[in-house]
Amino acid sequence: MGKKNDGASILTILKENPKYSLFQSANLISRFGDSLDSIAFGWLVYDITKSAMSMAMFFLLNVLPNLIFSLPAGVLADRKSKKRLTLFGYAGRGIVVVLLSFLYANRVLQPWMIFTATFITSTLETLSMPASSALVPQIIKKEHITAATGYYSSITSLVELLGLSVAGFLIGSIGTANVILIDAITFFAAFFIILSIKIEEIGQKATLTIGEGIRDIREAFTYIRKQAVILAIIGCGALTNLAFTPLNVTEVIYVKEILKMGPQGMSLFSAAAALGGILGGWLIGKKAASMNLLRTFVNSLTLAAITYFILGIPAFIAVNVPVTVIIIFDLFLLSFFVSIMTTILSAYLMQIVPQEIMGRVFSFLSMLFMVATPLGSLLAGVTEFIGVTTMIMLASLLVLSSALYLKFYIKKNKL
């Protein structure tokens, strides 16, 4: 992970990797639709159910398929056509979302239909994502992976920010049903773009039995266990995700009760986080050639812990405009460092993991991160007793412990 990478410009990457450019363009179109849907679908759920419990059920049904199907999805990605699995995911989700839009527009949508559709779309995404991730190294030059991953991460954050910015306006002007329909259209657009790409795939096998699937999963666990660096980084990444979840869950409480701000504070928080993500990914793209990725990962993890801890300070001082500005800037820095970490993690795995096992490794990573989310949500519940800022400070120490462990590991193994 400490080796140098080609810090090619984004234009060079797009020109020399046309299949990758088309593939990620399709994914970006879909991500824009998803960002619209994240607002519109939440509005739809509450409009139909009028229940906070239903919102919680919606969240659970989004997470559950990932916990159940991630490992089987990795096996499929390594044995079957990654392109076909990706297309299956986009087409299936598009069809389901079109049906939801139609039912909602005609006022016949029922809560059970929403929950069923949510489970199906989340399952389709879970089954296709390992294949999509594992397909990338087959359509891009290896020396461009780190820089390309950085640029893609940055542009993704920008596209999501754009979608979130216009979602409210679109819902107000054309209606929730039509905004959801736009999301469906982006799925189909991504489907046809990827369908047009000719990809020579490797590692496909005609048959798959339950026994073979179990052996494939064991093989992936054995590989990860023997790759100490991968195991350490994935473990620290999952632990960090666990630590950051309380902030995500209690963001509204933090803005309202700690910073004494209203909806404009939420907007500032979202904008600062988005800009940090954009610049973090872009930096990796520009500086990939001069970076020691492992050390950059650890340094970013350390700085993320520090900036996370600073978010807890307003509870102990008078909050005024200068303090609020500092906190918003601190959140920008936190998002900046987290973006660097996640970009490096993804790029590193794409470079070092063998093609024939990559789908399973990515599915394991996805499952581990997803498990951390509900556990982190449980931690967030403790804020009722100790307060939001105390929880943030304690969680930041969890992040710092991960960083110190990796620093010790690097020094011990002279990496």
MIPA-562606 format. One line per field, with one value per residue: x, y, z of N, C-alpha, C in turn; residue in one letter. Coordinates in steps of 0.02 Angstrom, whole numbers. Layout:
REM MIPA-562606
neast: (X, ...)
nnorth: (Y, ...)
nup: (Z, ...)
caeast: (X, ...)
canorth: (Y, ...)
caup: (Z, ...)
ceast: (X, ...)
cnorth: (Y, ...)
cup: (Z, ...)
code: (a, ...)
***
This chain:
REM MIPA-562606
neast: (42, 106, 164, 202, 88, 12, -19, -118, -199, -373, -426, -335, -356, -491, -479, -389, -452, -584, -693, -705, -737, -865, -935, -928, -990, -1121, -1148, -1141, -1250, -1352, -1326, -1361, -1499, -1527, -1498, -1598, -1705, -1682, -1731, -1862, -1920, -1919, -2010, -2122, -2144, -2176, -2288, -2380, -2387, -2383, -2309, -2182, -2126, -2141, -2048, -1932, -1942, -1928, -1794, -1734, -1770, -1697, -1569, -1565, -1562, -1429, -1357, -1401, -1380, -1254, -1132, -1168, -1189, -1061, -1002, -1076, -1033, -900, -910, -1003, -1058, -1003, -1045, -1175, -1238, -1232, -1311, -1432, -1462, -1483, -1590, -1691, -1713, -1755, -1878, -1955, -1960, -2026, -2153, -2187, -2194, -2302, -2408, -2413, -2442, -2570, -2636, -2652, -2561, -2501, -2444, -2383, -2343, -2244, -2146, -2117, -2068, -1957, -1876, -1852, -1785, -1672, -1616, -1587, -1490, -1392, -1356, -1298, -1196, -1063, -1020, -1017, -916, -807, -792, -731, -582, -558, -580, -500, -337, -213, -122, -192, -293, -298, -295, -407, -509, -510, -548, -674, -742, -745, -821, -939, -983, -1008, -1111, -1210, -1231, -1285, -1403, -1471, -1487, -1579, -1687, -1793, -1849, -1893, -1986, -2083, -2122, -2151, -2201, -2198, -2212, -2171, -2038, -1986, -2006, -1910, -1795, -1810, -1794, -1660, -1601, -1631, -1565, -1431, -1427, -1436, -1323, -1216, -1245, -1204, -1067, -927, -858, -729, -739, -671, -652, -778, -896, -991, -1077, -1151, -1160, -1235, -1142, -1022, -1033, -1023, -893, -826, -850, -782, -654, -633, -635, -523, -422, -430, -400, -268, -206, -137, -127, -238, -341, -321, -344, -476, -543, -517, -579, -714, -735, -719, -826, -928, -905, -935, -1069, -1158, -1154, -1213, -1342, -1386, -1379, -1474, -1513, -1392, -1368, -1480, -1489, -1359, -1286, -1383, -1462, -1572, -1661, -1573, -1451, -1440, -1430, -1308, -1225, -1240, -1191, -1057, -1008, -1024, -940, -817, -805, -799, -678, -585, -585, -545, -416, -346, -352, -272, -149, -105, 11, 117, 93, 111, 10, -33, 18, -41, -174, -176, -135, -241, -344, -307, -315, -449, -504, -465, -529, -659, -671, -664, -790, -864, -834, -913, -1009, -954, -920, -967, -1080, -1062, -1064, -929, -883, -976, -944, -815, -845, -922, -825, -737, -814, -813, -676, -672, -754, -676, -558, -613, -661, -541, -490, -588, -580, -448, -452, -542, -474, -354, -393, -442, -325, -241, -308, -339, -418, -507, -563, -611, -744, -801, -722, -755, -890, -884, -826, -928, -1032, -977, -962, -1095, -1150, -1093, -1167, -1305, -1263, -1194, -1302, -1368, -1276, -1294, -1413, -1377, -1349, -1455, -1437, -1306, -1281, -1260, -1136, -1043, -1051, -1001, -869, -821, -838, -747, -628, -628, -605, -478, -406, -405, -325, -203, -174, -151, -41, 55, 58, 112, 239, 292, 295, 371, 322)
nnorth: (-61, 55, 89, 189, 283, 318, 481, 532, 655, 700, 710, 635, 508, 486, 486, 381, 272, 227, 137, 130, 263, 274, 181, 232, 353, 311, 261, 380, 452, 374, 392, 525, 517, 437, 526, 619, 535, 500, 604, 620, 493, 473, 573, 522, 402, 451, 527, 431, 342, 418, 398, 386, 266, 191, 254, 213, 76, 77, 116, 4, -98, -58, -85, -220, -318, -305, -358, -489, -538, -500, -579, -695, -620, -578, -700, -732, -625, -658, -775, -766, -666, -506, -391, -425, -446, -318, -249, -316, -273, -133, -132, -204, -124, -7, -46, -78, 47, 125, 66, 99, 239, 252, 193, 277, 400, 375, 363, 239, 174, 73, 51, -79, -108, -13, -53, -181, -152, -76, -171, -257, -174, -137, -263, -297, -199, -238, -364, -329, -234, -283, -345, -236, -156, -244, -252, -137, -138, -213, -135, -26, 49, -16, 71, 186, 176, 226, 369, 385, 334, 428, 546, 504, 485, 617, 682, 611, 653, 785, 773, 713, 817, 912, 846, 836, 971, 1014, 933, 966, 1077, 1017, 924, 1010, 1073, 979, 870, 731, 599, 611, 648, 533, 453, 508, 459, 323, 331, 367, 248, 164, 232, 216, 77, 56, 123, 50, -74, -52, -60, -154, -287, -392, -520, -604, -758, -818, -946, -1088, -1164, -1165, -1223, -1245, -1294, -1261, -1123, -1098, -1143, -1048, -932, -963, -969, -834, -777, -839, -786, -648, -654, -697, -592, -475, -334, -292, -344, -269, -137, -142, -179, -69, 29, -11, 3, 139, 184, 140, 226, 351, 348, 388, 530, 552, 506, 591, 718, 820, 852, 897, 1013, 1090, 1096, 1111, 1200, 1293, 1323, 1332, 1261, 1316, 1290, 1152, 1148, 1213, 1121, 1008, 1059, 1090, 962, 899, 976, 950, 814, 819, 890, 810, 687, 737, 783, 662, 612, 707, 702, 572, 512, 552, 506, 407, 283, 206, 272, 396, 361, 325, 445, 528, 465, 489, 630, 643, 592, 690, 807, 764, 753, 888, 933, 912, 1011, 1134, 1114, 1152, 1283, 1456, 1472, 1561, 1667, 1663, 1541, 1451, 1461, 1407, 1275, 1231, 1237, 1145, 1029, 1021, 991, 867, 788, 798, 726, 600, 568, 554, 440, 338, 336, 295, 168, 97, 108, 43, -91, -126, -129, -225, -345, -506, -535, -642, -657, -538, -489, -555, -505, -368, -380, -429, -320, -224, -284, -284, -147, -112, -181, -110, 6, -8, -44, 70, 155, 109, 149, 284, 300, 308, 438, 501, 491, 533, 641, 726, 785, 728, 594, 607, 646, 532, 437, 486, 453, 319, 314, 372, 273, 173, 232, 244, 110, 68, 148, 94, -34, -11, 38, -73, -170, -109, -37)
nup: (0, 15, -103, -250, -353, -512, -536, -633, -737, -734, -862, -937, -882, -919, -1057, -1086, -1034, -1091, -1073, -935, -911, -970, -893, -760, -782, -804, -676, -602, -652, -601, -464, -448, -467, -356, -252, -265, -239, -107, -33, -85, -68, 70, 103, 40, 113, 241, 210, 171, 280, 399, 515, 635, 674, 560, 478, 541, 517, 380, 369, 428, 337, 229, 270, 308, 196, 155, 261, 256, 124, 76, 77, -4, -121, -152, -185, -301, -382, -405, -476, -579, -723, -704, -765, -808, -685, -632, -725, -704, -574, -594, -690, -623, -508, -570, -627, -513, -447, -542, -536, -404, -414, -503, -429, -318, -378, -419, -302, -235, -164, -34, 137, 155, 27, 5, 98, 52, -76, -41, 23, -85, -181, -107, -90, -223, -250, -159, -210, -330, -308, -261, -379, -467, -408, -416, -551, -596, -592, -706, -815, -818, -819, -712, -649, -644, -552, -416, -429, -512, -431, -330, -401, -445, -324, -279, -380, -367, -240, -272, -367, -288, -196, -283, -320, -196, -173, -268, -251, -160, -225, -345, -297, -248, -367, -471, -407, -291, -342, -476, -459, -402, -513, -598, -536, -568, -706, -714, -673, -781, -882, -840, -853, -995, -1041, -982, -1038, -1168, -1163, -1206, -1126, -1079, -977, -831, -738, -737, -699, -740, -658, -493, -337, -173, -84, -150, -146, -7, 14, -63, 11, 129, 77, 47, 176, 229, 149, 182, 318, 315, 254, 332, 330, 255, 336, 453, 408, 357, 474, 558, 481, 487, 624, 637, 561, 643, 750, 697, 670, 779, 770, 645, 671, 773, 723, 698, 829, 879, 802, 834, 978, 1029, 945, 934, 821, 677, 536, 441, 495, 479, 341, 322, 386, 302, 181, 214, 245, 121, 37, 96, 67, -73, -98, -32, -104, -228, -201, -180, -310, -378, -312, -307, -360, -279, -154, -6, 18, 129, 243, 224, 240, 377, 438, 400, 466, 598, 604, 576, 693, 784, 734, 748, 886, 921, 887, 1000, 1090, 1097, 1196, 1314, 1312, 1279, 1149, 1005, 858, 799, 856, 803, 667, 669, 707, 599, 499, 551, 537, 399, 380, 445, 360, 247, 282, 308, 181, 111, 176, 146, 7, -16, 43, -41, -166, -138, -111, -237, -308, -248, -215, -280, -439, -450, -325, -283, -280, -169, -65, -67, -37, 92, 156, 138, 211, 340, 366, 360, 467, 569, 568, 625, 754, 791, 794, 906, 1002, 988, 1053, 1184, 1205, 1261, 1395, 1424, 1345, 1187, 1148, 1236, 1197, 1066, 1091, 1160, 1059, 967, 1027, 1006, 869, 869, 937, 842, 744, 814, 835, 701, 670, 757, 704, 576, 609, 677, 577, 483, 369)
caeast: (0, 149, 194, 180, 35, 13, -66, -138, -253, -438, -435, -295, -391, -551, -458, -355, -495, -651, -744, -713, -771, -936, -962, -938, -1041, -1184, -1157, -1153, -1319, -1393, -1317, -1401, -1567, -1532, -1498, -1667, -1749, -1672, -1777, -1930, -1947, -1935, -2071, -2176, -2157, -2211, -2353, -2425, -2394, -2390, -2284, -2110, -2108, -2135, -1984, -1881, -1948, -1899, -1721, -1716, -1776, -1641, -1507, -1571, -1537, -1356, -1333, -1419, -1360, -1189, -1084, -1189, -1180, -991, -991, -1103, -991, -838, -924, -1046, -1041, -1011, -1084, -1245, -1264, -1241, -1370, -1490, -1477, -1512, -1654, -1740, -1730, -1793, -1946, -1989, -1970, -2079, -2216, -2201, -2215, -2369, -2455, -2419, -2476, -2641, -2661, -2670, -2502, -2512, -2381, -2350, -2311, -2183, -2096, -2097, -2026, -1893, -1836, -1832, -1735, -1611, -1588, -1557, -1429, -1343, -1334, -1261, -1141, -997, -1002, -1000, -851, -756, -786, -690, -512, -554, -592, -456, -266, -200, -87, -239, -347, -301, -315, -476, -554, -514, -589, -743, -770, -758, -877, -999, -1006, -1035, -1175, -1258, -1248, -1330, -1468, -1502, -1503, -1636, -1741, -1850, -1881, -1927, -2045, -2133, -2144, -2179, -2232, -2156, -2217, -2129, -1968, -1969, -2001, -1844, -1748, -1817, -1765, -1586, -1583, -1634, -1511, -1370, -1432, -1421, -1253, -1173, -1260, -1167, -995, -902, -811, -706, -736, -633, -674, -847, -905, -1059, -1119, -1141, -1200, -1231, -1077, -970, -1041, -996, -820, -802, -851, -726, -592, -625, -617, -454, -379, -429, -366, -196, -180, -142, -138, -308, -383, -314, -375, -548, -567, -516, -630, -780, -738, -728, -895, -967, -896, -965, -1142, -1195, -1161, -1263, -1408, -1406, -1360, -1526, -1509, -1330, -1377, -1533, -1479, -1290, -1269, -1441, -1479, -1630, -1650, -1515, -1393, -1437, -1406, -1236, -1193, -1240, -1147, -989, -989, -1019, -880, -760, -801, -778, -608, -545, -577, -507, -345, -318, -344, -218, -85, -94, 79, 166, 69, 116, -61, -44, 30, -92, -234, -169, -134, -309, -383, -288, -343, -522, -519, -456, -583, -721, -670, -677, -863, -894, -812, -963, -1049, -918, -906, -1024, -1084, -1078, -1053, -862, -880, -1015, -904, -761, -873, -940, -762, -712, -852, -785, -613, -688, -777, -618, -514, -650, -662, -475, -485, -630, -554, -387, -472, -570, -423, -305, -422, -446, -258, -204, -347, -345, -482, -553, -592, -625, -815, -813, -689, -796, -953, -868, -816, -994, -1070, -947, -980, -1167, -1162, -1073, -1217, -1355, -1228, -1182, -1367, -1380, -1234, -1325, -1466, -1348, -1345, -1511, -1413, -1241, -1277, -1233, -1066, -1004, -1048, -957, -800, -804, -832, -685, -574, -630, -571, -408, -376, -393, -267, -142, -159, -121, 27, 96, 65, 158, 306, 314, 308, 414, 288)
canorth: (0, 112, 101, 249, 275, 367, 535, 558, 704, 670, 705, 578, 447, 478, 473, 317, 219, 245, 94, 153, 328, 262, 144, 277, 403, 279, 260, 449, 468, 339, 423, 586, 495, 414, 583, 646, 486, 499, 654, 607, 431, 485, 612, 476, 356, 485, 548, 373, 308, 466, 362, 384, 195, 169, 279, 168, 13, 92, 114, -66, -137, -38, -115, -293, -359, -304, -405, -558, -560, -474, -632, -729, -575, -580, -764, -724, -579, -691, -834, -750, -606, -446, -343, -445, -434, -246, -233, -344, -228, -70, -144, -223, -66, 39, -71, -72, 118, 147, 43, 140, 305, 245, 179, 337, 452, 357, 360, 170, 145, 53, 43, -143, -104, 26, -94, -235, -122, -56, -232, -283, -130, -143, -329, -292, -160, -279, -417, -302, -189, -315, -355, -170, -136, -290, -242, -78, -152, -246, -86, 32, 32, -23, 129, 243, 160, 270, 436, 382, 325, 494, 591, 480, 501, 689, 699, 581, 698, 845, 753, 704, 883, 942, 813, 857, 1042, 1027, 886, 1001, 1117, 973, 896, 1063, 1095, 926, 819, 676, 542, 623, 648, 462, 429, 529, 410, 263, 346, 364, 177, 137, 264, 181, 10, 56, 143, -7, -125, -36, -69, -221, -304, -461, -536, -662, -791, -842, -1017, -1103, -1192, -1143, -1259, -1216, -1314, -1220, -1055, -1097, -1147, -983, -884, -982, -949, -762, -765, -862, -737, -586, -668, -703, -526, -437, -263, -285, -356, -212, -77, -153, -177, 1, 65, -28, 32, 211, 192, 132, 285, 410, 341, 430, 599, 551, 495, 646, 780, 871, 871, 935, 1079, 1128, 1105, 1131, 1261, 1339, 1344, 1301, 1226, 1342, 1255, 1087, 1161, 1226, 1057, 966, 1089, 1082, 891, 884, 1008, 912, 752, 836, 909, 753, 642, 771, 784, 596, 609, 750, 689, 500, 492, 570, 485, 341, 275, 180, 325, 447, 334, 329, 516, 554, 436, 526, 698, 636, 584, 755, 852, 737, 772, 960, 945, 908, 1067, 1186, 1102, 1177, 1355, 1494, 1466, 1623, 1661, 1636, 1470, 1414, 1459, 1359, 1208, 1214, 1225, 1082, 975, 1017, 955, 797, 756, 797, 671, 537, 556, 528, 372, 292, 331, 254, 100, 68, 103, -7, -157, -138, -141, -281, -406, -543, -526, -698, -656, -469, -480, -578, -459, -307, -395, -433, -251, -193, -312, -262, -78, -107, -205, -57, 60, -16, -43, 140, 185, 92, 194, 351, 301, 324, 511, 523, 490, 567, 700, 718, 803, 678, 536, 623, 643, 462, 403, 509, 414, 254, 326, 382, 209, 138, 264, 226, 40, 63, 177, 42, -90, 11, 41, -140, -208, -67, -27)
caup: (0, 16, -168, -284, -402, -565, -524, -697, -735, -747, -935, -959, -862, -960, -1126, -1092, -1007, -1114, -1044, -866, -914, -982, -836, -703, -801, -790, -603, -578, -669, -552, -398, -448, -454, -286, -207, -269, -208, -35, -6, -107, -41, 140, 104, 22, 169, 295, 184, 169, 345, 454, 573, 645, 676, 490, 454, 569, 480, 314, 379, 441, 275, 186, 296, 317, 141, 154, 312, 237, 57, 54, 62, -66, -178, -169, -220, -369, -419, -425, -517, -636, -760, -663, -804, -807, -618, -626, -765, -669, -519, -619, -722, -572, -466, -611, -634, -448, -433, -588, -507, -345, -437, -531, -375, -276, -417, -423, -233, -215, -131, 35, 174, 144, -39, 14, 134, 6, -129, -10, 33, -151, -211, -68, -106, -290, -244, -124, -254, -387, -291, -264, -450, -495, -381, -441, -623, -610, -610, -772, -868, -808, -809, -641, -622, -639, -506, -358, -450, -538, -374, -298, -442, -446, -259, -277, -424, -337, -188, -305, -397, -233, -171, -332, -314, -133, -177, -312, -235, -130, -277, -392, -263, -245, -433, -514, -365, -267, -388, -535, -438, -397, -582, -623, -510, -609, -772, -708, -671, -849, -919, -821, -882, -1067, -1051, -966, -1089, -1230, -1152, -1218, -1073, -1076, -905, -810, -677, -739, -694, -761, -606, -424, -288, -106, -56, -182, -120, 61, 7, -88, 67, 173, 43, 55, 246, 238, 116, 221, 381, 303, 232, 395, 317, 235, 395, 499, 380, 355, 543, 581, 444, 516, 691, 626, 539, 704, 792, 666, 665, 827, 745, 592, 700, 818, 691, 710, 900, 887, 772, 868, 1050, 1045, 907, 939, 753, 648, 473, 406, 522, 445, 273, 327, 402, 242, 131, 237, 237, 49, 10, 120, 28, -141, -100, -12, -161, -281, -180, -195, -382, -400, -278, -299, -378, -228, -88, 24, 34, 197, 292, 214, 271, 450, 457, 392, 520, 659, 600, 581, 764, 817, 713, 777, 956, 925, 883, 1066, 1132, 1110, 1256, 1372, 1303, 1253, 1076, 970, 785, 784, 875, 753, 605, 680, 708, 529, 463, 579, 505, 331, 385, 462, 299, 203, 302, 298, 109, 93, 202, 109, -61, -14, 58, -101, -217, -117, -121, -308, -334, -218, -209, -344, -474, -439, -258, -266, -264, -101, -19, -64, -3, 163, 178, 140, 267, 403, 375, 372, 536, 614, 569, 679, 819, 806, 810, 976, 1041, 987, 1103, 1250, 1212, 1304, 1464, 1433, 1303, 1119, 1142, 1272, 1153, 1011, 1116, 1173, 994, 936, 1057, 971, 805, 884, 954, 778, 713, 852, 820, 635, 674, 789, 656, 523, 637, 693, 515, 441, 305)
ceast: (43, 179, 164, 127, 41, -41, -87, -194, -319, -451, -396, -330, -452, -533, -430, -396, -568, -707, -758, -752, -846, -969, -976, -985, -1111, -1199, -1172, -1224, -1366, -1387, -1356, -1474, -1577, -1535, -1566, -1714, -1742, -1717, -1849, -1960, -1962, -1999, -2131, -2195, -2197, -2281, -2403, -2438, -2408, -2363, -2208, -2085, -2099, -2069, -1927, -1882, -1918, -1823, -1698, -1718, -1725, -1577, -1508, -1544, -1461, -1327, -1346, -1384, -1290, -1140, -1105, -1179, -1107, -973, -1016, -1058, -927, -849, -963, -1024, -1055, -1053, -1158, -1276, -1277, -1303, -1434, -1511, -1511, -1581, -1708, -1761, -1771, -1866, -1986, -2006, -2024, -2147, -2236, -2227, -2286, -2422, -2466, -2456, -2551, -2673, -2687, -2612, -2517, -2445, -2345, -2316, -2245, -2128, -2072, -2050, -1957, -1848, -1810, -1777, -1669, -1576, -1554, -1492, -1374, -1314, -1290, -1198, -1072, -974, -981, -931, -795, -745, -737, -618, -504, -561, -550, -384, -251, -168, -133, -292, -353, -325, -388, -526, -563, -559, -662, -778, -789, -818, -942, -1027, -1038, -1104, -1229, -1279, -1296, -1400, -1506, -1525, -1567, -1697, -1803, -1887, -1921, -1991, -2101, -2161, -2177, -2210, -2185, -2155, -2172, -2055, -1944, -1963, -1935, -1790, -1750, -1785, -1689, -1562, -1581, -1580, -1444, -1369, -1409, -1349, -1207, -1184, -1218, -1092, -976, -846, -793, -695, -696, -667, -745, -849, -978, -1104, -1102, -1188, -1192, -1164, -1020, -973, -1011, -919, -790, -799, -793, -659, -579, -605, -544, -406, -373, -390, -290, -164, -188, -156, -211, -354, -381, -351, -451, -577, -570, -568, -700, -788, -750, -799, -943, -965, -931, -1041, -1180, -1204, -1214, -1334, -1432, -1389, -1410, -1522, -1447, -1339, -1426, -1515, -1409, -1272, -1325, -1460, -1540, -1613, -1589, -1451, -1384, -1410, -1330, -1197, -1186, -1191, -1074, -965, -980, -956, -816, -750, -776, -703, -562, -532, -535, -432, -312, -305, -283, -150, -69, -22, 130, 146, 91, 46, -74, -36, -21, -158, -232, -170, -204, -354, -370, -320, -419, -543, -515, -513, -651, -726, -689, -752, -897, -880, -867, -1006, -1018, -899, -969, -1023, -1106, -1061, -983, -856, -918, -977, -848, -787, -892, -878, -731, -748, -828, -720, -624, -709, -720, -573, -548, -652, -595, -468, -525, -606, -493, -405, -497, -517, -372, -331, -425, -378, -228, -242, -352, -415, -532, -586, -617, -697, -830, -781, -730, -862, -942, -859, -884, -1034, -1043, -964, -1054, -1185, -1146, -1126, -1271, -1324, -1214, -1246, -1386, -1339, -1265, -1381, -1442, -1345, -1402, -1489, -1349, -1234, -1242, -1158, -1021, -996, -1000, -884, -777, -794, -768, -625, -570, -594, -496, -372, -362, -331, -202, -123, -125, -51, 76, 110, 116, 230, 334, 334, 349, 385, 297)
cnorth: (63, 129, 162, 233, 330, 420, 569, 609, 668, 663, 647, 512, 435, 458, 403, 258, 232, 202, 114, 218, 319, 229, 190, 334, 375, 278, 329, 471, 436, 371, 489, 569, 472, 472, 618, 600, 486, 549, 635, 545, 437, 524, 567, 431, 390, 508, 491, 345, 355, 437, 364, 311, 168, 194, 235, 101, 20, 87, 42, -107, -118, -74, -191, -334, -361, -353, -478, -581, -538, -529, -674, -686, -574, -644, -759, -679, -612, -750, -818, -684, -544, -393, -361, -433, -360, -223, -257, -298, -164, -80, -160, -165, -16, 18, -61, 2, 147, 127, 84, 209, 304, 236, 240, 392, 439, 346, 290, 136, 133, 44, -23, -145, -66, -18, -152, -209, -102, -116, -258, -240, -133, -210, -328, -253, -201, -333, -392, -262, -223, -326, -289, -148, -179, -282, -187, -96, -186, -196, -23, 9, 33, 39, 190, 233, 210, 340, 436, 374, 390, 542, 570, 495, 574, 708, 670, 627, 761, 830, 745, 771, 919, 913, 834, 930, 1055, 983, 922, 1043, 1074, 943, 948, 1081, 1041, 869, 762, 617, 551, 625, 575, 430, 448, 480, 346, 272, 343, 292, 148, 168, 229, 111, 10, 78, 84, -65, -115, -48, -142, -236, -378, -479, -599, -694, -817, -918, -1033, -1124, -1162, -1180, -1226, -1233, -1273, -1149, -1049, -1101, -1081, -931, -899, -961, -874, -745, -784, -812, -674, -596, -672, -637, -477, -363, -250, -293, -297, -150, -83, -149, -107, 43, 53, 3, 108, 226, 187, 196, 347, 407, 384, 502, 602, 547, 557, 715, 836, 897, 916, 1007, 1121, 1145, 1130, 1197, 1312, 1367, 1305, 1264, 1250, 1309, 1187, 1095, 1173, 1162, 1014, 993, 1080, 1010, 873, 914, 972, 848, 764, 849, 852, 704, 673, 773, 717, 589, 648, 728, 614, 479, 504, 546, 415, 327, 251, 234, 382, 425, 343, 402, 547, 528, 473, 595, 696, 629, 651, 803, 829, 757, 845, 975, 942, 968, 1119, 1175, 1134, 1251, 1390, 1491, 1533, 1614, 1635, 1562, 1427, 1407, 1408, 1287, 1186, 1198, 1159, 1022, 965, 977, 881, 759, 749, 737, 603, 519, 527, 455, 322, 282, 286, 181, 65, 57, 48, -78, -174, -156, -207, -347, -441, -538, -581, -700, -587, -457, -499, -531, -394, -320, -401, -364, -216, -218, -287, -190, -70, -131, -149, -2, 50, -17, 29, 176, 170, 136, 263, 356, 319, 399, 538, 529, 530, 629, 687, 730, 753, 615, 547, 618, 572, 424, 423, 472, 344, 259, 334, 317, 168, 166, 245, 154, 33, 93, 127, -15, -72, 12, -29, -179, -169, -57, 45)
cup: (0, -51, -201, -336, -454, -552, -588, -689, -752, -822, -963, -943, -906, -1031, -1134, -1067, -1026, -1084, -971, -865, -924, -922, -777, -719, -788, -715, -574, -594, -618, -483, -393, -434, -383, -237, -208, -229, -132, 1, -22, -75, 34, 148, 89, 80, 223, 273, 186, 239, 403, 519, 577, 648, 606, 459, 479, 533, 410, 317, 388, 377, 223, 206, 294, 259, 137, 203, 291, 174, 35, 34, 1, -128, -200, -206, -292, -412, -444, -472, -581, -669, -717, -700, -801, -738, -607, -665, -732, -611, -542, -649, -670, -529, -506, -616, -569, -434, -479, -560, -446, -365, -464, -477, -332, -313, -420, -355, -212, -178, -57, 71, 160, 75, -35, 46, 90, -48, -102, -1, -34, -181, -173, -81, -174, -289, -211, -169, -311, -369, -290, -336, -482, -472, -411, -516, -641, -630, -678, -829, -860, -797, -734, -611, -615, -584, -449, -377, -473, -481, -337, -335, -440, -379, -254, -318, -398, -283, -217, -335, -344, -203, -217, -326, -251, -136, -217, -295, -208, -182, -325, -361, -262, -313, -475, -473, -348, -315, -448, -518, -430, -466, -613, -599, -551, -678, -769, -703, -742, -893, -905, -852, -955, -1082, -1038, -1015, -1152, -1224, -1163, -1168, -1076, -1003, -892, -749, -677, -737, -704, -704, -538, -379, -220, -74, -84, -156, -50, 58, -17, -32, 115, 143, 52, 126, 258, 208, 158, 286, 372, 280, 290, 383, 298, 295, 442, 473, 378, 425, 570, 545, 471, 585, 686, 604, 598, 746, 763, 663, 716, 803, 690, 619, 739, 788, 704, 781, 911, 862, 813, 941, 1068, 1010, 909, 871, 728, 584, 434, 431, 491, 374, 273, 342, 340, 190, 150, 228, 163, 19, 33, 81, -43, -144, -79, -68, -216, -264, -195, -269, -406, -373, -271, -312, -323, -158, -70, 52, 105, 249, 285, 246, 347, 474, 452, 447, 586, 660, 602, 654, 800, 799, 741, 850, 966, 922, 951, 1110, 1145, 1172, 1318, 1367, 1278, 1177, 1046, 896, 769, 800, 824, 688, 611, 678, 637, 489, 487, 547, 433, 332, 401, 399, 249, 218, 293, 224, 85, 115, 160, 37, -64, -2, -5, -155, -201, -129, -195, -337, -311, -217, -277, -373, -456, -371, -238, -246, -192, -49, -11, -28, 73, 193, 186, 200, 334, 418, 392, 442, 585, 620, 622, 748, 840, 824, 883, 1022, 1044, 1038, 1172, 1260, 1255, 1377, 1475, 1391, 1236, 1117, 1179, 1230, 1095, 1033, 1130, 1108, 958, 964, 1027, 904, 817, 901, 892, 744, 748, 840, 752, 634, 704, 741, 601, 548, 650, 631, 463, 371, 280)
code: (m, g, k, k, n, d, g, a, s, i, l, t, i, l, k, e, n, p, k, y, s, l, f, q, s, a, n, l, i, s, r, f, g, d, s, l, d, s, i, a, f, g, w, l, v, y, d, i, t, k, s, a, m, s, m, a, m, f, f, l, l, n, v, l, p, n, l, i, f, s, l, p, a, g, v, l, a, d, r, k, s, k, k, r, l, t, l, f, g, y, a, g, r, g, i, v, v, v, l, l, s, f, l, y, a, n, r, v, l, q, p, w, m, i, f, t, a, t, f, i, t, s, t, l, e, t, l, s, m, p, a, s, s, a, l, v, p, q, i, i, k, k, e, h, i, t, a, a, t, g, y, y, s, s, i, t, s, l, v, e, l, l, g, l, s, v, a, g, f, l, i, g, s, i, g, t, a, n, v, i, l, i, d, a, i, t, f, f, a, a, f, f, i, i, l, s, i, k, i, e, e, i, g, q, k, a, t, l, t, i, g, e, g, i, r, d, i, r, e, a, f, t, y, i, r, k, q, a, v, i, l, a, i, i, g, c, g, a, l, t, n, l, a, f, t, p, l, n, v, t, e, v, i, y, v, k, e, i, l, k, m, g, p, q, g, m, s, l, f, s, a, a, a, a, l, g, g, i, l, g, g, w, l, i, g, k, k, a, a, s, m, n, l, l, r, t, f, v, n, s, l, t, l, a, a, i, t, y, f, i, l, g, i, p, a, f, i, a, v, n, v, p, v, t, v, i, i, i, f, d, l, f, l, l, s, f, f, v, s, i, m, t, t, i, l, s, a, y, l, m, q, i, v, p, q, e, i, m, g, r, v, f, s, f, l, s, m, l, f, m, v, a, t, p, l, g, s, l, l, a, g, v, t, e, f, i, g, v, t, t, m, i, m, l, a, s, l, l, v, l, s, s, a, l, y, l, k, f, y, i, k, k, n, k, l)
***
